[in-house]
Amino acid sequence: MFDNLSDKLQRVFKNLRGEGKLSAENMEAALREIRMALLEADVHFKVVKQLIENIKVKAVGEEVLGALSPSQQVIKIVHEELIKILGSHESKLRYANDPPSVFLIVGLQGSGKTTSTGKLARWLSKNGHRPMVVSVDVYRPAAREQLKVVARDVGQPIYEGVPGETAPLDLARSARREATNTGRDVLLVDTAGRLHIDDDLMVELQQLKDQLNPVEILFVADAMTGQDAVKSADEFHKRLGITGVILTKMDGDARGGGALSIRHVTGQPLKFVGVGEKLDALEPFHPDRAANRILGMGDILSFIEKAEQAIDKKSAVEMQRKLMENDFSLEDFRNQLKQLRKLGPLESLLGMMPNVGVLKQLKDVKVDEKEINRVVAIIDSMTPRERDNHMIINGSRRRRIARGSGTSVQDVNQLLKQYAEARKMMKTFSGGFMGKKLGKMKLPGGFPFGNLPS
């Protein structure tokens, strides 16, 4: 997410730091590079023009040009202007005073409406709501069946209709009645899409809007389509009046131009982003955190929130004690790997780290998820006594563990070697030299990330 743009802006700021003092000339050069970086990231040209003008007004002045750290001041200005373009603050969902609140989920075919409907239902249920979903897409083969599967996977109820009930308006009306009767406070209506915008689609959506009076009309857009997503969002807004956008496949979009353009072009906020295929991979969009990531500052707040949701606090405190006392076993390590997996794809987590100091190297680390599975399988094949004391694992035990885990003796040997290295590393930390040693440490190769780049 934003990787290409972040890298290019980092180079611009690095060049500014090398200048010592800013002049109007090198500021103009920096603005040209920022403009090119934004355009290459597929940011809408109107957004680029506005952003550059705003930065120039603030940056090309005596206060900045005479500053002791002018490059830091420019970064601060760019940060502030990015937040403004992205929306200034998180745009939260609205709810009706008289439930159920109806959310109309709209968008073009293939944008991810049905999956996003399920993800949003799951998110709502995790945040104190009781949602119900319904599909009124009676045209696409198996569309309603697809939502039924998604609803089952996220553990949320779906209104399937009664025999003979096939008209979108009838399904929506009955679903709202069912939601009211069963005490559901939010009804998510997954609508039909087309490969392109046409009058028939818009007439149907307008009829649904008139009948249901939704508090949210959420347009689902595929981030990978870049400016096509922005154009479609704008057209839907002009004809239907959307209240917000869900941008899917953000984890696969290294440019990020759609996210930076949608609010400025449509005037409507980006409310959620899809960051993976799993049904828990939907996150509220925070403009300030996105700006931080674009400028290489990381997204520690999102990382902490993920950790708080997924990791047992009591276990975490106990693990911290064991680490500091160099008393963690292979059992502890396996449990920590399993907890870490709950946070989502590890490369995504590494992308939340600030792009500074030793952490700067983390963005280039390639995580081998299969290696993590292999490590867990090997430890699962050990007896409780072996997990507690790795020193007793001799040759015959290693062969048995390899057979039980479907791996080789070499894999078992490698894991035990890496575990021993990690214990030595923690012994150094617990010996009081953490501050001096941290900048020099490298993760043991393959444990499970591979060596950091030098």
C-alpha positions in Angstrom: 0.0 0.0 0.0 1.5 3.3 -1.2 5.0 1.6 -1.5 6.0 3.2 -4.8 4.9 6.7 -3.8 6.5 6.4 -0.4 9.8 5.4 -1.9 9.8 8.3 -4.4 8.9 10.9 -1.8 11.7 9.5 0.5 14.2 10.2 -2.3 12.9 13.8 -2.7 13.2 14.5 1.0 16.7 12.9 1.1 17.8 15.3 -1.6 16.4 18.3 0.3 18.3 17.2 3.4 21.5 17.3 1.4 20.9 21.0 0.5 21.5 22.4 4.0 19.5 25.5 3.1 16.5 25.7 0.9 16.3 28.3 -1.9 13.4 29.1 -4.2 15.2 27.1 -7.0 15.7 23.8 -5.1 12.2 24.1 -3.6 10.8 24.3 -7.2 12.9 21.3 -8.1 11.5 19.4 -5.1 8.0 20.3 -6.0 8.5 19.1 -9.6 9.7 15.7 -8.2 6.8 15.5 -5.8 4.4 16.3 -8.7 5.9 13.5 -10.8 5.8 11.1 -7.9 2.1 11.7 -7.4 1.3 11.4 -11.1 3.3 8.2 -11.5 1.3 6.9 -8.4 -1.8 7.4 -10.6 -3.2 10.3 -8.5 -5.8 12.3 -10.3 -4.2 15.3 -12.1 -6.7 17.7 -10.4 -5.6 16.4 -7.0 -1.9 16.7 -7.9 -2.4 20.3 -9.0 -4.3 21.3 -5.8 -1.8 19.5 -3.6 1.3 21.1 -5.2 -0.3 24.6 -5.1 -1.1 24.2 -1.4 2.4 22.9 -0.6 4.0 25.7 -2.6 2.0 28.5 -0.8 3.1 27.2 2.6 6.6 26.1 1.7 8.0 29.0 -0.4 8.2 31.6 2.3 10.8 33.2 4.5 9.8 31.2 7.6 10.5 27.9 5.8 13.5 29.0 3.7 15.3 30.3 6.7 14.5 27.4 9.0 17.3 25.4 10.6 15.8 22.2 9.4 13.9 23.2 6.2 13.5 19.7 4.9 11.7 18.7 8.1 9.4 21.6 7.7 8.6 20.6 4.1 7.8 17.1 5.3 5.5 18.5 7.9 3.7 20.6 5.2 3.4 17.7 2.8 2.0 15.6 5.7 -0.6 18.2 6.6 -1.7 18.6 3.0 -1.9 14.9 2.4 -4.2 14.5 5.4 -6.4 17.3 4.0 -6.6 15.6 0.6 -7.4 12.2 2.2 -10.1 13.6 4.4 -8.6 15.2 7.6 -10.2 12.6 10.0 -11.8 9.2 10.0 -15.3 9.2 8.6 -17.4 7.0 10.7 -20.6 5.1 9.7 -23.9 6.8 10.3 -26.9 5.0 11.9 -30.6 5.6 11.9 -32.5 6.7 15.0 -35.1 4.1 14.3 -33.3 0.7 13.5 -32.6 -1.1 11.3 -30.1 1.2 9.6 -30.0 0.3 5.9 -26.7 0.3 4.1 -26.9 0.1 0.4 -23.8 -1.5 -1.1 -23.3 -0.4 -4.7 -20.6 -0.6 -7.4 -19.6 -2.2 -10.7 -19.5 -5.9 -11.3 -16.3 -7.5 -10.1 -15.3 -4.7 -7.6 -15.8 -6.9 -4.6 -19.3 -5.9 -3.4 -20.4 -9.2 -2.1 -17.2 -10.0 -0.2 -17.1 -6.4 1.2 -20.7 -6.9 2.4 -19.7 -9.9 4.3 -16.5 -8.2 5.7 -18.5 -5.2 6.8 -21.1 -7.4 8.5 -18.3 -9.1 10.4 -16.8 -5.7 11.3 -20.2 -4.4 12.6 -20.8 -7.5 14.7 -17.3 -7.1 16.3 -18.2 -3.5 17.1 -21.4 -4.0 19.0 -24.0 -4.3 16.2 -26.3 -7.0 15.1 -26.3 -7.0 11.3 -28.3 -8.9 8.7 -27.4 -9.2 5.0 -29.5 -9.6 1.9 -28.6 -9.9 -1.8 -30.9 -8.3 -4.3 -28.7 -9.2 -7.3 -31.2 -11.4 -9.2 -29.3 -11.2 -12.5 -25.8 -12.6 -12.0 -25.8 -16.4 -11.7 -25.2 -17.6 -8.2 -24.8 -14.1 -6.8 -27.2 -14.7 -4.0 -25.7 -18.1 -3.3 -22.3 -16.4 -3.0 -23.5 -14.0 -0.3 -25.1 -16.9 1.5 -21.6 -18.6 1.6 -19.9 -15.4 2.7 -22.6 -14.8 5.4 -22.1 -18.3 6.8 -18.3 -17.8 6.9 -18.6 -14.6 8.9 -21.3 -16.1 11.1 -24.0 -13.5 10.3 -27.7 -14.0 9.3 -28.9 -13.6 5.7 -32.4 -13.1 4.4 -32.8 -15.5 1.5 -36.4 -14.7 0.5 -39.4 -16.9 0.0 -40.4 -19.0 -3.0 -41.4 -16.7 -5.9 -39.8 -13.6 -4.3 -37.4 -12.6 -7.0 -37.9 -8.9 -7.6 -35.1 -6.7 -6.0 -37.6 -4.3 -4.4 -39.6 -7.2 -2.9 -36.5 -8.8 -1.5 -35.3 -5.6 0.0 -38.7 -4.8 1.6 -39.1 -8.3 3.1 -35.5 -8.2 4.4 -36.0 -5.0 6.2 -39.2 -6.4 7.8 -37.3 -9.5 8.8 -34.5 -7.4 10.3 -37.0 -5.5 12.3 -38.8 -8.6 13.6 -35.5 -10.3 14.6 -34.0 -7.3 16.4 -31.2 -6.6 13.8 -30.0 -3.0 13.9 -28.2 -2.9 10.5 -29.4 -4.3 7.2 -26.7 -4.6 4.5 -28.2 -4.7 1.0 -25.8 -6.2 -1.6 -27.0 -4.8 -5.0 -26.5 -5.8 -8.6 -23.6 -4.5 -10.6 -22.8 -4.1 -14.3 -19.5 -4.1 -16.2 -20.3 -0.5 -16.9 -22.7 2.2 -15.7 -26.1 2.1 -17.5 -29.5 3.6 -17.1 -31.2 0.3 -16.1 -28.8 -0.2 -13.2 -29.2 3.4 -12.0 -33.0 3.3 -12.2 -33.1 0.1 -10.1 -30.6 1.6 -7.5 -32.7 4.8 -7.3 -35.8 2.8 -6.7 -34.1 0.9 -3.9 -32.9 4.2 -2.4 -36.4 5.7 -2.5 -37.9 2.7 -0.9 -35.3 1.9 1.8 -34.2 5.4 2.6 -30.6 4.2 3.4 -28.4 6.1 5.9 -25.3 4.9 4.0 -24.8 4.3 0.3 -21.4 2.8 0.1 -19.7 2.6 -3.3 -17.2 -0.4 -3.5 -14.3 0.2 -5.8 -11.3 -1.9 -6.8 -8.1 0.0 -6.0 -6.2 -1.9 -8.7 -8.2 -0.1 -11.4 -6.7 3.3 -10.3 -8.4 6.3 -11.9 -11.2 4.1 -13.4 -12.3 3.5 -9.8 -12.3 7.2 -9.1 -14.2 8.0 -12.3 -16.8 5.3 -11.5 -17.2 6.6 -7.9 -17.8 10.1 -9.2 -20.4 9.0 -11.7 -22.3 6.9 -9.1 -22.2 9.9 -6.8 -23.6 12.3 -9.4 -26.5 9.9 -10.2 -27.2 8.3 -6.8 -25.6 10.4 -4.1 -23.1 8.0 -2.4 -22.1 8.7 1.2 -18.8 6.9 1.2 -16.4 4.5 -0.5 -15.0 1.1 0.4 -11.7 0.6 -1.6 -10.9 -3.1 -2.0 -7.5 -4.8 -2.8 -5.5 -2.0 -1.2 -2.9 -4.6 -0.2 -2.2 -5.2 -3.9 -2.0 -1.6 -5.0 1.5 -0.2 -4.5 0.6 3.1 -6.1 -2.3 4.3 -4.0 -3.6 6.9 -6.5 -7.2 5.9 -6.0 -7.1 6.4 -2.2 -5.5 9.8 -2.7 -8.0 10.9 -5.3 -11.5 9.6 -4.4 -12.4 12.1 -1.7 -11.2 15.2 -3.6 -12.9 14.1 -6.8 -16.3 12.9 -5.4 -16.4 15.0 -2.2 -17.3 11.8 -0.3 -15.0 10.1 2.2 -13.1 6.9 2.0 -14.6 4.9 4.9 -13.0 1.4 4.7 -10.2 -0.3 2.9 -9.9 -4.0 2.0 -6.4 -5.2 2.8 -6.5 -8.9 2.0 -8.6 -11.8 0.9 -9.6 -13.0 4.4 -12.9 -12.0 5.7 -11.4 -10.0 8.6 -9.2 -8.0 6.2 -11.3 -4.8 6.3 -10.1 -1.7 8.1 -11.6 1.7 8.8 -9.7 4.3 6.8 -7.7 6.8 8.8 -6.4 9.7 6.7 -3.6 10.7 9.2 -2.4 7.1 9.4 -2.4 6.8 5.6 -0.4 10.0 5.3 2.1 8.6 7.8 2.6 5.5 5.7 3.0 7.5 2.5 5.8 9.5 4.2 7.5 6.4 5.6 6.4 7.1 9.2 4.7 3.8 9.6 1.3 3.1 11.1 2.0 2.0 14.7 -1.5 2.8 15.9 -3.1 0.3 13.5 -0.5 -2.2 14.5 -1.3 -1.7 18.2 -5.1 -2.0 17.5 -4.5 -5.3 15.6 -2.4 -6.6 18.5 -5.0 -5.6 21.1 -7.7 -7.5 19.3 -5.7 -10.6 18.5 -3.3 -11.2 21.4 -4.1 -12.4 24.8 -2.8 -9.7 27.2 -2.1 -12.1 30.1 -0.1 -14.4 27.8 1.8 -11.4 26.4 2.8 -10.2 29.9 4.0 -13.7 30.8 5.9 -14.0 27.5 7.6 -10.7 28.1 8.8 -11.9 31.5 10.1 -15.1 30.0 11.9 -13.3 27.2 13.6 -10.9 29.6 14.6 -13.8 31.8 15.7 -15.9 28.8 13.3 -18.6 29.9 11.2 -19.1 26.8 10.8 -22.6 25.5 9.9 -24.0 22.0 6.3 -24.3 23.3 6.3 -20.6 24.1 7.8 -19.9 20.6 5.1 -21.9 18.9 2.4 -20.2 20.8 3.8 -16.8 19.9 3.9 -17.7 16.2 0.2 -18.7 16.4 -0.7 -15.5 18.1 1.3 -13.5 15.5 -0.6 -15.3 12.7 -3.9 -13.9 14.1 -2.7 -10.4 13.2 -2.8 -11.1 9.5 -0.2 -11.4 6.7 3.2 -10.6 8.3 4.5 -8.6 5.3 1.5 -6.3 5.9 2.5 -5.9 9.5 6.1 -5.1 8.5 4.7 -2.4 6.2 3.3 -0.6 9.3 6.7 -0.1 10.7 8.3 3.4 10.4 10.8 3.7 7.5 13.6 4.9 9.7 16.7 3.5 11.3 17.0 -0.3 11.7 13.3 -0.5 10.9 13.8 0.9 7.4 15.2 -2.5 6.4 12.0 -4.3 7.4 10.2 -3.2 4.3 12.5 -5.3 2.1 12.1 -8.5 4.2 10.2 -11.2 2.4 8.1 -13.3 4.7 7.9 -17.0 3.9 4.5 -18.0 5.3 5.2 -21.7 4.4 8.3 -21.5 6.6 6.1 -20.5 9.5 3.8 -23.4 8.9 6.8 -25.7 8.8 8.2 -24.4 12.1 4.8 -24.9 13.8 4.5 -28.4 12.4 8.0 -29.4 13.6 7.3 -28.1 17.1 3.8 -29.8 17.1 5.6 -33.1 16.4 7.7 -32.8 19.6 6.7 -34.2 23.0 5.9 -31.7 25.8 9.3 -32.6 27.4 11.2 -31.9 24.2 9.5 -28.6 23.8 10.4 -27.7 27.3 14.1 -28.8 27.0 15.5 -28.8 23.5 18.8 -30.2 24.7 17.4 -33.7 25.0 16.5 -33.9 21.3 19.1 -36.3 20.0 19.5 -37.9 16.6 16.8 -40.5 16.9 14.3 -37.9 18.3 15.1 -35.6 15.4 14.4 -38.3 12.8 11.0 -39.1 14.6 10.1 -35.4 14.7 11.0 -35.0 11.0 8.7 -38.0 10.0 5.9 -36.7 12.2 6.0 -33.2 10.7 6.5 -34.2 7.1 9.9 -32.4 7.0 13.5 -33.4 6.9 16.1 -33.9 9.6 17.9 -30.9 8.2 14.7 -28.8 8.7 14.6 -29.9 12.4 18.3 -29.2 12.8 17.9 -25.7 11.3 15.0 -24.8 13.6 16.9 -26.0 16.7 20.0 -24.0 15.6 17.9 -20.9 15.1 16.1 -21.3 18.4 19.5 -21.6 20.2 20.7 -18.4 18.4 17.5 -16.6 19.5 18.1 -17.6 23.1 21.7 -16.2 22.9 20.3 -13.0 21.5 17.8 -12.7 24.3 20.5 -13.4 26.8 22.4 -10.4 25.4 19.3 -8.3 25.8 18.5 -9.4 29.3 22.1 -8.8 30.3 21.5 -5.0 30.1 23.1 -4.2 26.7 19.8 -4.0 24.7 20.2 -0.3 23.9 23.8 -0.7 22.6 23.1 -3.9 20.7 19.7 -3.3 19.1 21.0 -1.4 16.1 23.5 -4.1 15.3 21.2 -7.1 15.6 19.9 -9.2 12.7 17.1 -11.7 12.8 18.5 -15.2 12.6 18.2 -16.4 9.0 14.9 -18.1 8.3 13.5 -17.5 11.8 11.1 -17.2 10.0 11.8 -14.0 8.0 15.3 -14.6 6.6 18.2 -12.2 7.1 17.6 -8.5 7.0 19.3 -6.8 4.0 22.6 -5.2 5.0 
